[in-house]
Amino acid sequence: MERELLLLKEKCLKCTKCALSKTRHNVVFSDGVANRNLVLVGEAPGYYEDKTGVPFVGKAGQLLDKIFECVGLSRKKDVYIMNTIKCRPPDNRDPLPSEKEACREYMDAQLEILKPKIILICGNVALKSLLDTGFGITKVRGKWFDGPYGSKMMPIYHPSYLLRNDSREKGSPKWQMWQDIKEVKRMYDEIKG
């Protein structure tokens, strides 16, 4: 698994299939620990991710780490983190369909290598890339869907959305995320036995 991911990363680092390859500083391939239990698929790299080559390292990433820590999970021990595309779109705009298509082989190959039991779909862009429900993230977040390789997939809010919606009142996005991450941990514990 590790070797296959390394070979795929080496190929991805040389990729020039779309215009984002001309504006990127770094390819943002993955972080965390390669495992078959829990994978988070985010949207696209942001400013700090482009600078470091690591997904979810800005404020949204720091919040994501805290969310995981609240239920005893860690990117260092439990979670493999990747994005639908590997290069930052200018000004953090949503990726264009052609950019998502150009990068699709890398995302699909990562998932094929890992065959994860749980896939967290983080944000609306990732949702549209991985699960064609016809609904936005607010309608499907927190629900389990059947995924590839016998996996269970759950859409969750992107942490950047939570940073813009600070209320913790019952029914607020942060409160909903807390319910979702507790359910993810329940499923994770069940899978790990």
Steps between C-alpha positions, in 0.01 A plus 500: 500500500770752603713422193203531264409837651859620472516406130168676440625809685815509286283494188270769641793730586589512129145553378435772240153388386328831579585869530525481880839333457635835373384701803559257787789519742454142619290198416292416806476121494408380850573501871428279795545126509418266213238261633193304398275635775454876458566737210395863477460648152505878497439747220815672373818643649494853636777757543684329788458156347652624173796647691567186707379216276290365790116495508305675775777701667338844514231611746251251356754220543571601858126486570478160327776368726310626808179336375680167464671540839161554669415136427848355546607491135817643350637555151831359625349165609151452358415707191626524142427847360481590133317736265299458182762705315867537584578859390360827631251685280579874483336708773359182657224481241320168451682269261377505142347180361802458270738530798304243700498267201876540446568413864235229537740214426711587806204515739354178360838324517556606863161359596560185295832439678357563847153347457388684816210384712396859584528795262425845639395733220605843621310789341279562200769471229604158630135400527438581134816311403427182695125469549235605253205563730360808329509675838745735667701426811244650741237244390719187511762568767502247779334226294667172406518397134631180348830560325758310297677193642215443746582829672265731685518865395385796707492858372609750766534877506831644393675656802528834314117511499503445875748785544247731334211367712620526857179427694495181706126510566297187442437466127793726400766367256753453782245311708414285196869428441533384859214252445658384173849445639361302795320275251820464295688395814227250586531343154881513517500315836256242361724438197816474708322253730 
